[in-house]
Every structure is written in C-alpha cells, then in structure tokens.
Amino acid sequence: MSDFHDFLKHQYAYVAVGEFKPGKFDEAKQLFEQAVSTYSQGFKGAYLLQEPNTDKGIAIILWDNREDMEANHSQAYQEILAKMNHLFATSPTTVFHEVVCDIKPTVAEAVARS
C-alpha cells in the first residue's frame, strides 16, 4: 500500500517570473546556477527560461515538498541571492505550485524526434 501512496505524492514547483536590468541576464544566470548548486535534500531539478532577445525570465525549481525548499535556504544561498537582487529591474513575482501532471516522451518518441 505504501507504493500506492508514494505514487499519489506530488512534487512542488517554486516559480519566479521577473525581468533583469538591461544586459544583466547572463550575470543573473551565473548566480542562479550557483544558488541551485547549494541545494541538497528534496531538490528535484531546476530550469531557467529566458524570453528571446529580452532580459525577462522564469525560474522553475522542483522540490519534493515545501519544507525541503525552505530547509535549503542556507547562508551561502542567502548570500548569492543578495548578490542577485540588484540585477532585477523590478521585484520578481514568486509562487509555489503543486505539480499535478508530469508527462515525458517514451524512448521511441524521443528517438523518432532526433
């Protein structure tokens, strides 16, 4: 029965939408990578998306649960975020979502696409 309950567990996504000052996206990307490298327990992956030809972006960080996310806010993480704050044109919008659907292509579909 435990396997069934594990199947029903959903991951969580922290989502931040923001815009950086002109020309600052690359610097923010490097700091994002540094911040993510500090994560451990419960961390499931991260994406940083950039709208082409702009300094607008979306960060998506996947977690087992919200508690793991909060537990990973180490001193090193906080210092990296402090370095990033001045790069934003305006404060980013942040939300926390439950991942309710995760669809991946089958191996055959992936091979056919390549």
N, C-alpha and C positions, 0 to 999 in steps of 0.2 A: 504494500500500500504506500510505502514511503516513495517509491519510484513515481507513482501517480501524482503525489503531492509535489514532488520535485518538478514534474512536467508542468504543473499549474503555476509554478513560480515565474514571475516576470522580471525581466531586468528593468532598470530605470535609466533614463537619459537626462543629463543636465544639458540644457541648450542655452547658448548665449548668442544673441544677434547684435552686431554692432558695426560701427564704422570708425576706422582709424584716420588720423590726420593724414593729409596727402603725403604719399611716399613712405609711410611708416608700416605698411603691412608686412614687409619682409622681416623687419625687426621684431614685430609682434609675433610672427610665425616662429622665429627662433626662441623667443621667450615661452610661447605656448608649448613647444617641444620640450624645453627644459622643465616646465611645470609638470607636464604629463610624465616625464621620466622619474618624478618623485613618487608617483602613485604605486601602491602595492595591493594589499588585500582588497578584494571586491572589484578591482578595476578590470573592465572587460574590453576596452578599446576606446579610441578617440579619432575624431575627424575634424579637420579644419577646412572649411569651404570658403572659397573666395569668388565673389561675383566678378566675372571677367572685366578687365580694364577699369577696376574701381578699387577702393580701399575698404569695401564693405565685406563682411564675412559672417560666417556662422560656425560656432564651435559646438560639437556634439561629443559628449563624454559619457560612455556607458558604464553602469555600475550594477553590482548585484542588488544593492539596496542603498537607500539614502544615508543610513548610518555609516556605511563604508566610505561614501563620498566625504562625509563630514570628518571621519577619522583620518583621512588622508590630507587634511589641511595642516601640514607640518609647518615648522618655522621656515624651512627652505622654500616651500610652496608660497607662503605669505610674502617672503622677500622677493620672489620672482614676480608675483602679481603686483607688488608695489612698483617694480620697475616698468611694468606694462601699463599701469594706469594713466600715465601722462601721454601715452600714444593714442588714446581714444579721442575722437572728435567730440563725442558725447558719450555719456554712460551707456553701456550695453544693456539690453533687455535680457533678463535671465528667467528661465522657467525650468521646472522639473516635470518630466513626463514618465508615465509607465509605458514600457514597450509592450504592446499588445499583439503585434504581428511581426514576425521576422522571417522573410521569405528569401531563400537563397536558390540560385540555379542548380540544377543537377549537374553532375560531372559531364554527361553527354551534351547538355545545352551549352555548357561553358566551352567545351572543345569545339562544338559546331560554330560558335561565335568567333573563335580565334582564327 
